[in-house]
């Protein structure tokens, strides 16, 4: 162990009677048996971590709250390992470098990464995705339009959905952080964009803010299939599916030959425990066969090597005013579990963010003083 | 109308007291309410048709009996118009030109087309797919390996399944007319071919005749998923799906990342009436999402402009001895409905054919003599 680390430890030992600098973390206490509940999480305090050689200390500013978190805490087969019990909840974050022993980062740098639900994190850079340039727009855009949501919308729609000018693109969770960008990219590409969302307020948001050609409130429609038919006079060529379930069943009744369905999320399908069979629904086989349609699972992580291409295009559209976004921000690390429930219930009115600490950038607080 | 036609008619009028030359047809009497039954069909007799200018008279030699016929007689949305009530059952056929007023066809020519369940048919060429050259192999191969079954296997596997050397390809109805060719092409392309079929005899046929690396009898396996797991140690990259239903549900549990599912048939999914919802089953969304897999409907008719390419390749493999086939032949036009039930029950032991008439090629029987 390098000498200064030992010195640091020695200093801490000497100062033993003073309150240690603390880190608050929200850790996963248990896996969901049925739905996700707040009591699966627990706020714990531990000593603030100290960066070693090649590491940085990051002060977490904002948390991104995402529907995918439901999968991250489940033990069921998934594309990423489940969050370990007792570990801080995995989360995309916007943070600020407070101390750096890493050549690529300096104190004050804003970083987009996966620092989790905590006040402070140490990183060797592996869980930092990129530095954020405030010149690109509001810094929180790094957590949605210019972050994973935007990259998901970009590659999911363009690489898997492959919309062609004049086609009809239907989007579920149309007002959501991903859906709203999908709809806007579809419009930029000359498609008819039709949104499915879950409240009258979100229908208005889809039409007035995000510019969908048509939008439906699936909770208010007695016959969603008929409403879709009316909203899509030329039927459906691309379906960006963030829900699965009954909403998608209705969409499958209106596919054009050669339609493409991008399976991006499954919020409309109930959770099941590990080893349990998936929930049942109408079999899609004949609809896919008759339309010679394609239904394809999409995971943005597969496309991260090309993330720069998407961010460049998205920030270009953002600067041109062709991409709009909405944020729904709550304050305080401790608000994170409730914010997640809000997202899973579809009750948020924009990209759900938790503002952990947005005091002006500056050096880390002195170590020997506990926060709060 | 050309003079000789009128003369012909005149001759028939003069011979009015003699029995008119007859055509037997099996027509569709009613649409299936639940499953397909023999009493949906009816044998009727009518005057043998007379070819007009630009038309040929075809004597039907063999009928191809195919699972897709279930869809053709249903009124539900489909990729081809339903067979009209009262019309001869639609069918691929091997026929012989008996008379020709068409510049491209001469008496004695063998033709692969869609002449339907009848002894005689008149055609302007639109429902003739190609002439059959006996030098290419047994002429009945035009109805399977070198016909729609082979073309289906070829494009479905290679264009939609896109197998790569060393991958594992699973085929349902593996001993069937399409499946057996899919398995053999998979082997030719250097893949591990695993067949799912419905009897011990067909398992043996898969292993001994068609050369599958492994084959399973889904009716005999208490745990099909576990059996598949054992037969596919490297999991599954391509699934050529002729069934849907519980067999396919089991396959979906073992997909490799990036797997491709070719939806070619839905024999494992019960029929429903028009407007009724499809049968339910486990939702595939999460399996497709986690594996980033693709499930795509495939209809061979979309690929017919390139049929020549497939037939050339398939007949090359056939001549090389790399493609084997099995036939299950019954005699007599009147046996067609029972043959269809046999296919839908999976009881056939090779490509199901009806031999309508295979008397040696020659001129049409004289008109004034009725057959039988």
Interface residues (C-beta under 8 A of the other chain):
Chain A: X76 X77 X78 X79 X241 X244 X245 X248 X263 X264 X265 X266 X269 X277 X278 X279 X280 X281 X282 X283 X284 X285 X286 X287 X288 X289 X290 X291 X292 X293 X294 X295 X296 X297 X298 X299 X302
Chain B: X76 X77 X78 X79 X241 X244 X245 X248 X263 X264 X265 X266 X269 X277 X278 X279 X280 X281 X282 X283 X284 X285 X286 X287 X288 X289 X290 X291 X292 X293 X294 X295 X296 X297 X298 X299 X302
